[in-house]
């Protein structure tokens, strides 16, 4: 049963974080490396648990291969670890 429906039964005030699918739009003349570094950082901020996490990246098709390589390189700098550490 949806949270909003359960809350409505007793007129509880409730706020729901629906999560965004915020896109990072990178234009043709952008500094691609800087834009990708910023996008990856914004995506991973707070473990990706923000409504404005850039979870999509839109790049010109002509820059797709270069952008993919830059994303892989940037993401590889992050370390996944035990959240209890």
KOLTI-435049 format. One record per atom (N, C-alpha, C): atom name; z, x, y. Coordinates in Angstrom, 2 decimals. Layout:
// KOLTI-435049
REC  a      zz      xx      yy
REC CA       Z       X       Y
...
// end
This chain:
// KOLTI-435049
REC  a      zz      xx      yy
REC  N    0.00    0.85   -1.17
REC CA    0.00    0.00    0.00
REC  C    0.00    0.90    1.24
REC  N   -0.83    0.59    2.22
REC CA   -0.91    1.42    3.43
REC  C    0.42    1.45    4.19
REC  N    0.72    2.58    4.78
REC CA    1.95    2.75    5.56
REC  C    2.02    1.72    6.67
REC  N    0.90    1.48    7.34
REC CA    0.90    0.52    8.45
REC  C    1.28   -0.89    7.98
REC  N    0.85   -1.25    6.79
REC CA    1.18   -2.58    6.26
REC  C    2.67   -2.67    5.93
REC  N    3.21   -1.62    5.36
REC CA    4.64   -1.60    5.04
REC  C    5.47   -1.66    6.32
REC  N    5.07   -0.93    7.33
REC CA    5.80   -0.92    8.60
REC  C    5.72   -2.27    9.30
REC  N    4.60   -2.95    9.18
REC CA    4.40   -4.23    9.85
REC  C    5.33   -5.31    9.31
REC  N    5.74   -5.20    8.07
REC CA    6.61   -6.22    7.46
REC  C    7.94   -6.35    8.19
REC  N    8.42   -5.24    8.75
REC CA    9.71   -5.28    9.44
REC  C    9.56   -4.86   10.90
REC  N    8.36   -4.90   11.40
REC CA    8.04   -4.58   12.79
REC  C    8.58   -3.21   13.19
REC  N    8.38   -2.23   12.33
REC CA    8.77   -0.86   12.63
REC  C    7.69   -0.21   13.48
REC  N    8.13    0.60   14.41
REC CA    7.18    1.39   15.19
REC  C    6.72    2.55   14.31
REC  N    5.45    2.75   14.22
REC CA    4.92    3.82   13.37
REC  C    3.73    4.47   14.06
REC  N    3.63    5.77   13.90
REC CA    2.48    6.52   14.42
REC  C    1.83    7.22   13.23
REC  N    0.54    7.07   13.11
REC CA   -0.17    7.66   11.98
REC  C   -1.09    8.76   12.46
REC  N   -0.96    9.92   11.87
REC CA   -1.86   11.04   12.17
REC  C   -3.01   10.92   11.20
REC  N   -4.15   10.53   11.71
REC CA   -5.30   10.32   10.86
REC  C   -6.06   11.61   10.59
REC  N   -5.75   12.62   11.34
REC CA   -6.44   13.89   11.16
REC  C   -7.83   13.82   11.74
REC  N   -8.20   14.85   12.41
REC CA   -9.52   14.87   13.01
REC  C  -10.52   15.63   12.16
REC  N  -11.72   15.49   12.47
REC CA  -12.76   16.31   11.87
REC  C  -13.46   16.99   13.04
REC  N  -12.64   17.69   13.81
REC CA  -13.13   18.31   15.04
REC  C  -14.18   19.36   14.70
REC  N  -15.26   19.30   15.41
REC CA  -16.35   20.25   15.18
REC  C  -16.35   21.33   16.24
REC  N  -16.61   22.52   15.81
REC CA  -16.86   23.63   16.72
REC  C  -18.38   23.69   16.87
REC  N  -18.86   23.42   18.05
REC CA  -20.29   23.41   18.31
REC  C  -20.66   24.74   18.95
REC  N  -21.41   25.54   18.23
REC CA  -21.79   26.87   18.70
REC  C  -23.26   26.83   19.10
REC  N  -23.50   27.07   20.36
REC CA  -24.86   26.97   20.89
REC  C  -25.65   28.27   20.70
REC  N  -26.92   28.17   20.87
REC CA  -27.86   29.27   20.64
REC  C  -27.49   30.56   21.38
REC  N  -27.03   30.44   22.63
REC CA  -26.76   31.63   23.44
REC  C  -25.31   32.10   23.38
REC  N  -24.51   31.54   22.48
REC CA  -23.10   31.92   22.36
REC  C  -22.94   33.31   21.75
REC  N  -21.82   33.94   22.06
REC CA  -21.42   35.17   21.37
REC  C  -20.95   34.71   19.99
REC  N  -21.82   34.83   19.02
REC CA  -21.59   34.24   17.70
REC  C  -20.32   34.77   17.04
REC  N  -20.11   36.08   17.09
REC CA  -18.92   36.67   16.45
REC  C  -17.64   36.14   17.09
REC  N  -17.61   36.06   18.41
REC CA  -16.41   35.57   19.10
REC  C  -16.20   34.08   18.83
REC  N  -17.27   33.32   18.82
REC CA  -17.16   31.88   18.57
REC  C  -16.65   31.60   17.16
REC  N  -17.11   32.37   16.21
REC CA  -16.68   32.17   14.83
REC  C  -15.24   32.62   14.64
REC  N  -14.87   33.72   15.25
REC CA  -13.47   34.17   15.17
REC  C  -12.55   33.09   15.73
REC  N  -12.90   32.52   16.88
REC CA  -12.10   31.46   17.48
REC  C  -12.07   30.20   16.64
REC  N  -13.19   29.86   16.04
REC CA  -13.27   28.66   15.21
REC  C  -12.41   28.79   13.96
REC  N  -12.51   29.92   13.29
REC CA  -11.71   30.13   12.08
REC  C  -10.22   30.11   12.43
REC  N   -9.87   30.75   13.52
REC CA   -8.48   30.75   13.97
REC  C   -8.00   29.33   14.26
REC  N   -8.82   28.54   14.93
REC CA   -8.45   27.14   15.24
REC  C   -8.37   26.29   13.98
REC  N   -9.17   26.61   12.98
REC CA   -9.15   25.87   11.73
REC  C   -7.87   26.16   10.95
REC  N   -7.45   27.41   10.94
REC CA   -6.30   27.82   10.13
REC  C   -4.97   27.71   10.86
REC  N   -5.01   27.42   12.16
REC CA   -3.78   27.29   12.94
REC  C   -2.84   26.30   12.27
REC  N   -1.59   26.68   12.18
REC CA   -0.56   25.80   11.59
REC  C   -0.98   25.35   10.18
REC  N   -1.54   26.26    9.44
REC CA   -2.01   25.99    8.07
REC  C   -3.04   24.88    8.01
REC  N   -3.79   24.70    9.11
REC CA   -4.82   23.68    9.14
REC  C   -4.27   22.28    9.34
REC  N   -2.98   22.17    9.62
REC CA   -2.34   20.87    9.73
REC  C   -2.22   20.43   11.19
REC  N   -3.34   20.39   11.87
REC CA   -3.38   19.87   13.23
REC  C   -4.54   18.89   13.33
REC  N   -4.39   17.92   14.20
REC CA   -5.45   16.92   14.32
REC  C   -6.69   17.51   14.98
REC  N   -6.53   18.67   15.59
REC CA   -7.68   19.28   16.27
REC  C   -8.19   20.52   15.54
REC  N   -7.81   20.67   14.27
REC CA   -8.29   21.81   13.50
REC  C   -9.81   21.76   13.39
REC  N  -10.46   22.82   13.78
REC CA  -11.92   22.85   13.71
REC  C  -12.36   23.02   12.26
REC  N  -12.52   21.91   11.60
REC CA  -12.86   21.93   10.17
REC  C  -14.35   21.84    9.91
REC  N  -15.13   21.76   10.98
REC CA  -16.58   21.77   10.85
REC  C  -17.13   22.73   11.89
REC  N  -18.20   23.38   11.54
REC CA  -18.85   24.31   12.46
REC  C  -20.33   23.97   12.51
REC  N  -20.81   23.70   13.70
REC CA  -22.23   23.39   13.87
REC  C  -22.89   24.56   14.59
REC  N  -23.86   25.16   13.92
REC CA  -24.57   26.30   14.49
REC  C  -26.07   26.03   14.43
REC  N  -26.81   26.68   15.31
REC CA  -28.27   26.52   15.21
REC  C  -28.75   26.98   13.83
REC  N  -29.71   26.28   13.29
REC CA  -30.22   26.62   11.96
REC  C  -30.70   28.06   11.89
REC  N  -31.26   28.56   12.97
REC CA  -31.76   29.95   12.99
REC  C  -30.64   30.97   12.86
REC  N  -29.39   30.57   13.09
REC CA  -28.25   31.50   13.01
REC  C  -27.36   31.22   11.80
REC  N  -27.80   30.33   10.94
REC CA  -26.98   29.91    9.81
REC  C  -26.56   31.08    8.91
REC  N  -27.50   31.91    8.49
REC CA  -27.19   33.01    7.58
REC  C  -26.21   34.00    8.22
REC  N  -26.47   34.35    9.48
REC CA  -25.58   35.28   10.19
REC  C  -24.19   34.65   10.34
REC  N  -24.15   33.37   10.69
REC CA  -22.87   32.69   10.87
REC  C  -22.09   32.65    9.55
REC  N  -22.78   32.40    8.46
REC CA  -22.13   32.37    7.15
REC  C  -21.49   33.72    6.83
REC  N  -22.20   34.79    7.07
REC CA  -21.65   36.13    6.81
REC  C  -20.44   36.42    7.69
REC  N  -20.52   36.03    8.95
REC CA  -19.40   36.25    9.86
REC  C  -18.18   35.42    9.47
REC  N  -18.40   34.19    9.02
REC CA  -17.28   33.35    8.59
REC  C  -16.60   33.96    7.38
REC  N  -17.37   34.39    6.40
REC CA  -16.80   35.00    5.19
REC  C  -15.98   36.24    5.57
REC  N  -16.50   37.06    6.46
REC CA  -15.79   38.26    6.89
REC  C  -14.49   37.91    7.61
REC  N  -14.54   36.90    8.47
REC CA  -13.36   36.50    9.24
REC  C  -12.30   35.88    8.34
REC  N  -12.71   35.01    7.43
REC CA  -11.76   34.35    6.53
REC  C  -11.11   35.37    5.60
REC  N  -11.83   36.39    5.22
REC CA  -11.27   37.39    4.30
REC  C  -10.12   38.18    4.93
REC  N   -9.95   38.09    6.22
REC CA   -8.83   38.77    6.91
REC  C   -7.52   38.03    6.74
REC  N   -7.57   36.79    6.29
REC CA   -6.36   36.00    6.11
REC  C   -5.81   36.21    4.71
REC  N   -4.50   36.16    4.60
REC CA   -3.84   36.33    3.31
REC  C   -3.20   35.01    2.91
REC  N   -3.53   34.56    1.72
REC CA   -2.90   33.37    1.19
REC  C   -1.67   33.82    0.44
REC  N   -0.55   33.19    0.73
REC CA    0.68   33.61    0.08
REC  C    1.54   32.43   -0.29
REC  N    2.67   32.76   -0.84
REC CA    3.66   31.76   -1.24
REC  C    4.29   31.19    0.03
REC  N    4.20   29.88    0.23
REC CA    4.76   29.29    1.46
REC  C    6.27   29.43    1.55
REC  N    6.93   29.74    0.46
REC CA    8.38   29.92    0.48
REC  C    8.81   31.34    0.82
REC  N    7.83   32.24    0.97
REC CA    8.16   33.62    1.31
REC  C    8.48   33.75    2.77
// end
